[in-house]
């Protein structure tokens, strides 16, 4: 779990794994959408995802999470441009070139789309 998820859980008054395990599903779903059940299952030690051992590392990746959903195309364009500039600076500093550029979008339902 990352720091942003932890902060969202704390905002719900959930500070321990035990509290997360016992939280009413509706309380979690209001904040985490479809990911609520997965989050609670992981707190219970239930995780069926496979472990990847032969994965290439990303030399440069940045992302941002908005506190509230953003639908303003100009604001989204501005943030995307800033992220692209940051990745470009990181790559130049390491004297690397990008082979693949990907954008990850997370929708209000917590469904994630990857665009390459």
N, C-alpha and C positions, 0 to 999 in steps of 0.2 A: 504494500500500500504506500502510495506516495504522500508527500506533505499536503497536497491540495485535498486529497480524499480525507486525510486525517483531520484537516481543518473543518471540512464540511460535517464530519461526524461529530466533532467537538461542538459545532454550532447547534447540533441536534441534542446536545447533552450526553453524548456517548463517548466515554473516555477509555473504556477497557474492552477487551475482546468479549468478556462475559456480558457486558451491557449490549454490545452489538448482537451477540447471539440471541439475547432475550428481547430485543427491540421488536415492537409490533411491525410486521411487514408493511403495513400501510404508511407508517411514519417514514420508513426508509424509501418506499416507492415514490413518495412525494418529492424527495430530494434526488434520488438516484435512478428513477424510472425503472426500466427493465433490468438494470444491473443490480438492483436491490437484492434479489434472491441470490445471485452469484456472490455478492459481497457477504451476505449472511452465511452462505454455505462455506465459503473460504474461512470465515471466522470459526466455523465448526470443524475445520480441518478437512473439508470435502472439496477436492479440486481434481477434476478429471483431465485438465489440460496436459498436453505432452510437454516434456522437457526437451528443449532444443540445445544440442551440444555443439553442432557444427554451423553456427551462425556467424556471418561476417559482421564485424562491428561497423557502426556508422562513424566515420571520422568527424562528421559535423551534422548536428541536428538541433533544431530549436523548435519550441512550441510555446503556445500561450493558451491560457484558459480564461475565458471571460466569466466574470462573476454572474452576469445575467446574459441571457440569449441576446445576440446582436443580429438584427436584420437589415441594418443600414449598409447598402453596398459600398458606399464611399468609405465608411469606417473600416469595413472588412478589407477593402483594397489597400488602405493605408497601413493596416496592421500587417497584411501579407507582404507588402513592399518592405517594411521594416525587418521582418523575419528573413526575407530573401537577402537583404543587405547584410544582416548579421552572419548568415551562413556564408555568403561570399567573402566577407572579411576573414572569417575563421579558416576557410579553405586557402585563401591567399597567404595567410600567416603560416600555414603548414605546408605551403607550396604544393597543394593538391588540386586536382580537377574533379568536378562532379561527374559521376557516371550516370546516376539516376537521381531525378528530383521527384519527390513524392509529397503530396499534401494529404494530411489526415483531417477529416472533418468529423466532429461528433455532434449528432443531432439531439434535440431535446429529449428524445426517447432513449438516449445513450447508445443508439446504434452508431457504429463507426464505419466511415467509408474512407478508403485509401484511393487516391488518384495519383497515377504515375505518368 
